[in-house]
Amino acid sequence: CAFCAQSSRHAADAPVHGLLDEETILAKARAMEAAGARRFDLVTAGYGFTEDDPDFRRILAIYRRLRRETRLELCACLGILTPGAARALVEAGVTRYNHNLETARSFFPRICTTHSYDERVATVRAVKAAGMEVCCGGIIGLGETREQRVELALTLRELDVDSVPLNILVPRPGTPLAHVPPLPPEEILKTFAMFRFVLPDRLIRYAAGREGALGLLQPLGFLAGVNAMLVGGYLTVPGREVEADVAMVASLGLQW
């Protein structure tokens, strides 16, 4: 994907490592739970998994341990899934799967060429069929038009997703989108409001990029329609301290 610092096709400086060990993941989960997080997500880079993949079996074992040793709701973001892999995640205790469409179908070929939009849509449908909630959104500020943002919102409504994470592009050196100009804060807030209009009863979730793109204006996102948020870091992009986000929510009189 053109925005991705983890792509093997780009000369970005993202760290490269294998699957984290169980103890590292458990320690992070406990720390996030103590800080106030309610859900915990395991994320991998790559195309995706079948139910027979050895790494996938290791991930399932980690989820079973997380279910036993924490009170967190469990999420996954593991790329393209087969229906069998989706069912295996449910059996391991995962209740929500994140698989973003990234952008509108009409703009997708300019962003990704290694797989199709239909493959992403098929994964969303497989996840729903397995009984998980679907967390599915995208990234704004890739160079798409306003009309294409509306197109994405309408597609998400058609797919009946449960939660919509909205990322704001963080241009990373070494990627094809490194020099894309940032969206003005007003444009970002208008986009949030449009998604709320199209998806009035869904979770619209603050995600990566909000800290740099909005800065002190982040509380306005909640007035524009955001009613959920990711906290902590975002893959190769650091976030704020969880305590700062908890304090921001409390200052608005909202319930964490």
BALOBA-1460 file (C-alpha; in Angstrom, 3 decimals):
// residues 256
<rec num="1" residu="c" x="0.000" y="0.000" z="0.000"/>
<rec num="2" residu="a" x="1.338" y="3.404" z="-0.971"/>
<rec num="3" residu="f" x="0.940" y="4.834" z="2.527"/>
<rec num="4" residu="c" x="2.603" y="1.943" z="4.377"/>
<rec num="5" residu="a" x="6.020" y="2.278" z="5.991"/>
<rec num="6" residu="q" x="6.033" y="-1.496" z="6.566"/>
<rec num="7" residu="s" x="5.847" y="-2.408" z="2.887"/>
<rec num="8" residu="s" x="8.833" y="-4.370" z="1.543"/>
<rec num="9" residu="r" x="8.515" y="-2.303" z="-1.640"/>
<rec num="10" residu="h" x="9.306" y="0.987" z="0.099"/>
<rec num="11" residu="a" x="12.510" y="2.415" z="1.544"/>
<rec num="12" residu="a" x="10.998" y="3.506" z="4.855"/>
<rec num="13" residu="d" x="12.720" y="3.097" z="8.213"/>
<rec num="14" residu="a" x="10.082" y="1.005" z="9.982"/>
<rec num="15" residu="p" x="11.564" y="-1.634" z="12.299"/>
<rec num="16" residu="v" x="11.358" y="-5.234" z="11.116"/>
<rec num="17" residu="h" x="10.767" y="-8.109" z="13.532"/>
<rec num="18" residu="g" x="8.939" y="-11.388" z="13.775"/>
<rec num="19" residu="l" x="5.866" y="-12.195" z="15.812"/>
<rec num="20" residu="l" x="6.289" y="-10.894" z="19.360"/>
<rec num="21" residu="d" x="6.575" y="-13.500" z="22.091"/>
<rec num="22" residu="e" x="3.682" y="-14.281" z="24.420"/>
<rec num="23" residu="e" x="5.167" y="-12.632" z="27.514"/>
<rec num="24" residu="t" x="5.793" y="-9.330" z="25.708"/>
<rec num="25" residu="i" x="2.227" y="-9.291" z="24.412"/>
<rec num="26" residu="l" x="0.742" y="-10.237" z="27.802"/>
<rec num="27" residu="a" x="2.730" y="-7.491" z="29.540"/>
<rec num="28" residu="k" x="1.480" y="-4.893" z="27.055"/>
<rec num="29" residu="a" x="-2.099" y="-6.117" z="27.426"/>
<rec num="30" residu="r" x="-1.959" y="-5.843" z="31.212"/>
<rec num="31" residu="a" x="-0.466" y="-2.344" z="30.991"/>
<rec num="32" residu="m" x="-3.178" y="-1.172" z="28.607"/>
<rec num="33" residu="e" x="-5.889" y="-2.700" z="30.797"/>
<rec num="34" residu="a" x="-4.474" y="-0.907" z="33.839"/>
<rec num="35" residu="a" x="-4.455" y="2.379" z="31.889"/>
<rec num="36" residu="g" x="-8.163" y="2.089" z="31.106"/>
<rec num="37" residu="a" x="-8.313" y="0.365" z="27.720"/>
<rec num="38" residu="r" x="-11.289" y="-1.948" z="27.238"/>
<rec num="39" residu="r" x="-10.166" y="-3.749" z="24.082"/>
<rec num="40" residu="f" x="-6.816" y="-5.115" z="22.998"/>
<rec num="41" residu="d" x="-5.812" y="-5.716" z="19.390"/>
<rec num="42" residu="l" x="-3.094" y="-7.894" z="17.887"/>
<rec num="43" residu="v" x="-1.914" y="-6.580" z="14.516"/>
<rec num="44" residu="t" x="0.330" y="-8.165" z="11.903"/>
<rec num="45" residu="a" x="1.797" y="-6.821" z="8.675"/>
<rec num="46" residu="g" x="1.385" y="-8.905" z="5.552"/>
<rec num="47" residu="y" x="-1.233" y="-10.371" z="3.261"/>
<rec num="48" residu="g" x="-3.123" y="-12.489" z="5.795"/>
<rec num="49" residu="f" x="-3.619" y="-16.000" z="7.135"/>
<rec num="50" residu="t" x="-5.188" y="-19.360" z="6.531"/>
<rec num="51" residu="e" x="-6.136" y="-21.582" z="9.477"/>
<rec num="52" residu="d" x="-3.137" y="-23.878" z="8.800"/>
<rec num="53" residu="d" x="-0.420" y="-21.217" z="9.039"/>
<rec num="54" residu="p" x="2.013" y="-21.939" z="11.945"/>
<rec num="55" residu="d" x="2.176" y="-18.259" z="12.930"/>
<rec num="56" residu="f" x="-1.602" y="-18.115" z="12.943"/>
<rec num="57" residu="r" x="-1.736" y="-21.071" z="15.322"/>
<rec num="58" residu="r" x="0.697" y="-19.225" z="17.628"/>
<rec num="59" residu="i" x="-1.562" y="-16.174" z="17.503"/>
<rec num="60" residu="l" x="-4.586" y="-18.283" z="18.437"/>
<rec num="61" residu="a" x="-2.701" y="-19.611" z="21.473"/>
<rec num="62" residu="i" x="-1.878" y="-16.056" z="22.548"/>
<rec num="63" residu="y" x="-5.539" y="-15.063" z="22.274"/>
<rec num="64" residu="r" x="-6.576" y="-17.999" z="24.440"/>
<rec num="65" residu="r" x="-4.117" y="-16.881" z="27.095"/>
<rec num="66" residu="l" x="-5.287" y="-13.255" z="26.877"/>
<rec num="67" residu="r" x="-8.852" y="-14.461" z="27.395"/>
<rec num="68" residu="r" x="-7.808" y="-16.434" z="30.504"/>
<rec num="69" residu="e" x="-5.533" y="-13.830" z="32.096"/>
<rec num="70" residu="t" x="-7.162" y="-10.448" z="31.324"/>
<rec num="71" residu="r" x="-10.648" y="-8.971" z="31.262"/>
<rec num="72" residu="l" x="-10.057" y="-7.226" z="27.937"/>
<rec num="73" residu="e" x="-12.310" y="-7.694" z="24.937"/>
<rec num="74" residu="l" x="-10.129" y="-9.131" z="22.177"/>
<rec num="75" residu="c" x="-9.689" y="-7.705" z="18.679"/>
<rec num="76" residu="a" x="-7.603" y="-8.815" z="15.715"/>
<rec num="77" residu="c" x="-6.145" y="-7.129" z="12.639"/>
<rec num="78" residu="l" x="-4.412" y="-9.857" z="10.655"/>
<rec num="79" residu="g" x="-5.109" y="-9.059" z="7.017"/>
<rec num="80" residu="i" x="-7.054" y="-11.166" z="4.519"/>
<rec num="81" residu="l" x="-8.774" y="-14.132" z="6.191"/>
<rec num="82" residu="t" x="-10.261" y="-17.351" z="4.948"/>
<rec num="83" residu="p" x="-13.674" y="-18.258" z="6.423"/>
<rec num="84" residu="g" x="-11.978" y="-21.054" z="8.389"/>
<rec num="85" residu="a" x="-9.449" y="-18.661" z="9.925"/>
<rec num="86" residu="a" x="-12.263" y="-16.291" z="10.890"/>
<rec num="87" residu="r" x="-14.100" y="-19.095" z="12.692"/>
<rec num="88" residu="a" x="-10.890" y="-20.115" z="14.485"/>
<rec num="89" residu="l" x="-10.490" y="-16.580" z="15.850"/>
<rec num="90" residu="v" x="-14.021" y="-16.666" z="17.226"/>
<rec num="91" residu="e" x="-13.290" y="-19.980" z="18.957"/>
<rec num="92" residu="a" x="-10.149" y="-18.414" z="20.501"/>
<rec num="93" residu="g" x="-12.165" y="-15.556" z="21.992"/>
<rec num="94" residu="v" x="-11.836" y="-12.738" z="19.463"/>
<rec num="95" residu="t" x="-15.015" y="-10.660" z="19.265"/>
<rec num="96" residu="r" x="-14.081" y="-7.920" z="16.788"/>
<rec num="97" residu="y" x="-11.963" y="-7.895" z="13.629"/>
<rec num="98" residu="n" x="-10.363" y="-4.833" z="12.060"/>
<rec num="99" residu="h" x="-9.951" y="-4.842" z="8.308"/>
<rec num="100" residu="n" x="-10.014" y="-1.420" z="6.711"/>
<rec num="101" residu="l" x="-11.055" y="-0.818" z="3.136"/>
<rec num="102" residu="e" x="-8.529" y="2.077" z="3.280"/>
<rec num="103" residu="t" x="-10.313" y="4.245" z="0.701"/>
<rec num="104" residu="a" x="-13.057" y="4.269" z="-1.922"/>
<rec num="105" residu="r" x="-13.176" y="1.524" z="-4.527"/>
<rec num="106" residu="s" x="-12.669" y="4.139" z="-7.278"/>
<rec num="107" residu="f" x="-9.426" y="5.365" z="-5.656"/>
<rec num="108" residu="f" x="-8.075" y="2.037" z="-4.376"/>
<rec num="109" residu="p" x="-6.024" y="1.133" z="-7.516"/>
<rec num="110" residu="r" x="-3.936" y="4.273" z="-6.937"/>
<rec num="111" residu="i" x="-3.145" y="3.094" z="-3.409"/>
<rec num="112" residu="c" x="-2.728" y="-0.674" z="-3.638"/>
<rec num="113" residu="t" x="-1.845" y="-3.048" z="-6.476"/>
<rec num="114" residu="t" x="-0.951" y="-6.290" z="-4.654"/>
<rec num="115" residu="h" x="-4.539" y="-7.349" z="-3.965"/>
<rec num="116" residu="s" x="-8.033" y="-6.283" z="-4.905"/>
<rec num="117" residu="y" x="-10.778" y="-4.313" z="-3.238"/>
<rec num="118" residu="d" x="-13.019" y="-7.359" z="-3.596"/>
<rec num="119" residu="e" x="-10.630" y="-9.387" z="-1.426"/>
<rec num="120" residu="r" x="-10.991" y="-6.840" z="1.345"/>
<rec num="121" residu="v" x="-14.759" y="-6.825" z="1.037"/>
<rec num="122" residu="a" x="-14.793" y="-10.649" z="1.087"/>
<rec num="123" residu="t" x="-12.835" y="-10.662" z="4.345"/>
<rec num="124" residu="v" x="-15.334" y="-8.254" z="5.924"/>
<rec num="125" residu="r" x="-18.165" y="-10.567" z="4.916"/>
<rec num="126" residu="a" x="-16.338" y="-13.678" z="6.163"/>
<rec num="127" residu="v" x="-15.766" y="-12.009" z="9.527"/>
<rec num="128" residu="k" x="-19.448" y="-11.111" z="9.848"/>
<rec num="129" residu="a" x="-20.479" y="-14.623" z="8.844"/>
<rec num="130" residu="a" x="-18.209" y="-16.046" z="11.584"/>
<rec num="131" residu="g" x="-20.005" y="-13.963" z="14.207"/>
<rec num="132" residu="m" x="-17.468" y="-11.245" z="14.945"/>
<rec num="133" residu="e" x="-18.155" y="-7.540" z="14.954"/>
<rec num="134" residu="v" x="-16.448" y="-5.680" z="12.109"/>
<rec num="135" residu="c" x="-14.202" y="-2.663" z="12.660"/>
<rec num="136" residu="c" x="-13.725" y="-1.279" z="9.157"/>
<rec num="137" residu="g" x="-12.798" y="2.205" z="8.003"/>
<rec num="138" residu="g" x="-9.954" y="3.850" z="6.164"/>
<rec num="139" residu="i" x="-7.515" y="6.708" z="5.785"/>
<rec num="140" residu="i" x="-8.362" y="10.229" z="4.695"/>
<rec num="141" residu="g" x="-5.861" y="12.580" z="3.108"/>
<rec num="142" residu="l" x="-4.379" y="10.092" z="0.641"/>
<rec num="143" residu="g" x="-5.192" y="12.389" z="-2.280"/>
<rec num="144" residu="e" x="-8.805" y="11.267" z="-2.665"/>
<rec num="145" residu="t" x="-11.634" y="13.676" z="-3.429"/>
<rec num="146" residu="r" x="-14.479" y="14.601" z="-1.108"/>
<rec num="147" residu="e" x="-16.771" y="12.545" z="-3.317"/>
<rec num="148" residu="q" x="-14.558" y="9.503" z="-2.799"/>
<rec num="149" residu="r" x="-14.757" y="9.939" z="0.971"/>
<rec num="150" residu="v" x="-18.536" y="9.863" z="0.642"/>
<rec num="151" residu="e" x="-18.185" y="6.765" z="-1.562"/>
<rec num="152" residu="l" x="-16.210" y="5.028" z="1.212"/>
<rec num="153" residu="a" x="-18.789" y="5.967" z="3.839"/>
<rec num="154" residu="l" x="-21.626" y="4.594" z="1.704"/>
<rec num="155" residu="t" x="-19.744" y="1.336" z="1.101"/>
<rec num="156" residu="l" x="-19.241" y="0.893" z="4.850"/>
<rec num="157" residu="r" x="-22.954" y="1.454" z="5.395"/>
<rec num="158" residu="e" x="-23.774" y="-1.140" z="2.746"/>
<rec num="159" residu="l" x="-21.469" y="-3.658" z="4.473"/>
<rec num="160" residu="d" x="-23.187" y="-2.946" z="7.815"/>
<rec num="161" residu="v" x="-19.930" y="-2.536" z="9.735"/>
<rec num="162" residu="d" x="-20.049" y="-1.957" z="13.484"/>
<rec num="163" residu="s" x="-17.128" y="0.396" z="14.049"/>
<rec num="164" residu="v" x="-15.414" y="2.828" z="11.673"/>
<rec num="165" residu="p" x="-11.817" y="3.842" z="12.484"/>
<rec num="166" residu="l" x="-10.879" y="7.010" z="10.615"/>
<rec num="167" residu="n" x="-7.149" y="7.476" z="10.162"/>
<rec num="168" residu="i" x="-5.577" y="10.697" z="8.910"/>
<rec num="169" residu="l" x="-2.573" y="10.128" z="6.678"/>
<rec num="170" residu="v" x="0.785" y="10.484" z="8.365"/>
<rec num="171" residu="p" x="3.143" y="10.815" z="5.358"/>
<rec num="172" residu="r" x="6.156" y="8.617" z="6.015"/>
<rec num="173" residu="p" x="9.538" y="9.231" z="4.356"/>
<rec num="174" residu="g" x="10.361" y="6.511" z="1.862"/>
<rec num="175" residu="t" x="6.748" y="5.880" z="0.839"/>
<rec num="176" residu="p" x="5.066" y="7.116" z="-2.371"/>
<rec num="177" residu="l" x="2.816" y="9.398" z="-0.297"/>
<rec num="178" residu="a" x="5.651" y="11.030" z="1.624"/>
<rec num="179" residu="h" x="4.964" y="14.465" z="0.130"/>
<rec num="180" residu="v" x="1.159" y="14.518" z="0.070"/>
<rec num="181" residu="p" x="0.035" y="17.868" z="1.560"/>
<rec num="182" residu="p" x="-1.913" y="17.572" z="4.817"/>
<rec num="183" residu="l" x="-5.647" y="18.108" z="5.001"/>
<rec num="184" residu="p" x="-6.676" y="21.311" z="6.810"/>
<rec num="185" residu="p" x="-8.226" y="20.675" z="10.237"/>
<rec num="186" residu="e" x="-11.573" y="22.071" z="9.066"/>
<rec num="187" residu="e" x="-11.657" y="19.534" z="6.217"/>
<rec num="188" residu="i" x="-10.936" y="16.695" z="8.647"/>
<rec num="189" residu="l" x="-13.722" y="17.743" z="11.001"/>
<rec num="190" residu="k" x="-16.180" y="18.092" z="8.105"/>
<rec num="191" residu="t" x="-15.255" y="14.567" z="7.027"/>
<rec num="192" residu="f" x="-15.999" y="13.227" z="10.509"/>
<rec num="193" residu="a" x="-19.385" y="14.970" z="10.408"/>
<rec num="194" residu="m" x="-20.167" y="13.424" z="7.004"/>
<rec num="195" residu="f" x="-19.379" y="9.917" z="8.284"/>
<rec num="196" residu="r" x="-21.646" y="10.514" z="11.278"/>
<rec num="197" residu="f" x="-24.452" y="11.619" z="8.930"/>
<rec num="198" residu="v" x="-24.067" y="8.509" z="6.753"/>
<rec num="199" residu="l" x="-23.589" y="6.142" z="9.735"/>
<rec num="200" residu="p" x="-25.714" y="7.703" z="12.487"/>
<rec num="201" residu="d" x="-25.798" y="4.720" z="14.851"/>
<rec num="202" residu="r" x="-22.258" y="3.330" z="14.469"/>
<rec num="203" residu="l" x="-19.000" y="3.874" z="16.333"/>
<rec num="204" residu="i" x="-16.924" y="6.488" z="14.509"/>
<rec num="205" residu="r" x="-13.468" y="5.958" z="15.905"/>
<rec num="206" residu="y" x="-10.543" y="8.367" z="16.165"/>
<rec num="207" residu="a" x="-7.445" y="6.557" z="14.891"/>
<rec num="208" residu="a" x="-3.895" y="7.325" z="13.728"/>
<rec num="209" residu="g" x="-2.865" y="10.793" z="12.641"/>
<rec num="210" residu="r" x="-5.214" y="12.783" z="14.841"/>
<rec num="211" residu="e" x="-2.456" y="14.006" z="17.127"/>
<rec num="212" residu="g" x="-0.409" y="15.715" z="14.408"/>
<rec num="213" residu="a" x="-3.261" y="16.724" z="12.111"/>
<rec num="214" residu="l" x="-5.500" y="18.288" z="14.755"/>
<rec num="215" residu="g" x="-3.283" y="18.967" z="17.769"/>
<rec num="216" residu="l" x="-5.211" y="21.030" z="20.314"/>
<rec num="217" residu="l" x="-8.334" y="20.753" z="18.133"/>
<rec num="218" residu="q" x="-8.742" y="17.041" z="18.864"/>
<rec num="219" residu="p" x="-11.697" y="17.625" z="21.261"/>
<rec num="220" residu="l" x="-13.656" y="19.106" z="18.333"/>
<rec num="221" residu="g" x="-13.690" y="15.678" z="16.705"/>
<rec num="222" residu="f" x="-16.159" y="14.527" z="19.346"/>
<rec num="223" residu="l" x="-18.418" y="17.462" z="18.549"/>
<rec num="224" residu="a" x="-18.188" y="16.583" z="14.837"/>
<rec num="225" residu="g" x="-19.362" y="13.012" z="15.410"/>
<rec num="226" residu="v" x="-16.519" y="10.873" z="16.746"/>
<rec num="227" residu="n" x="-17.689" y="8.697" z="19.661"/>
<rec num="228" residu="a" x="-14.840" y="6.198" z="20.127"/>
<rec num="229" residu="m" x="-11.072" y="6.175" z="19.848"/>
<rec num="230" residu="l" x="-7.962" y="4.066" z="19.567"/>
<rec num="231" residu="v" x="-5.363" y="4.810" z="22.241"/>
<rec num="232" residu="g" x="-1.653" y="4.136" z="22.487"/>
<rec num="233" residu="g" x="0.562" y="3.701" z="19.432"/>
<rec num="234" residu="y" x="-0.389" y="2.921" z="15.842"/>
<rec num="235" residu="l" x="1.998" y="0.417" z="14.262"/>
<rec num="236" residu="t" x="4.916" y="2.628" z="13.151"/>
<rec num="237" residu="v" x="3.425" y="5.920" z="14.385"/>
<rec num="238" residu="p" x="3.484" y="6.799" z="18.103"/>
<rec num="239" residu="g" x="0.345" y="8.109" z="19.776"/>
<rec num="240" residu="r" x="-0.245" y="10.080" z="22.950"/>
<rec num="241" residu="e" x="-0.093" y="8.772" z="26.484"/>
<rec num="242" residu="v" x="-3.322" y="6.958" z="27.276"/>
<rec num="243" residu="e" x="-3.776" y="9.151" z="30.342"/>
<rec num="244" residu="a" x="-3.890" y="12.273" z="28.134"/>
<rec num="245" residu="d" x="-6.710" y="10.814" z="26.058"/>
<rec num="246" residu="v" x="-8.633" y="9.757" z="29.168"/>
<rec num="247" residu="a" x="-8.294" y="13.299" z="30.537"/>
<rec num="248" residu="m" x="-9.467" y="14.789" z="27.223"/>
<rec num="249" residu="v" x="-12.603" y="12.647" z="27.235"/>
<rec num="250" residu="a" x="-13.317" y="13.543" z="30.879"/>
<rec num="251" residu="s" x="-12.841" y="17.266" z="30.206"/>
<rec num="252" residu="l" x="-15.681" y="17.096" z="27.659"/>
<rec num="253" residu="g" x="-18.019" y="15.531" z="30.170"/>
<rec num="254" residu="l" x="-18.094" y="12.270" z="28.224"/>
<rec num="255" residu="q" x="-18.026" y="8.775" z="29.673"/>
<rec num="256" residu="w" x="-14.868" y="6.731" z="29.120"/>
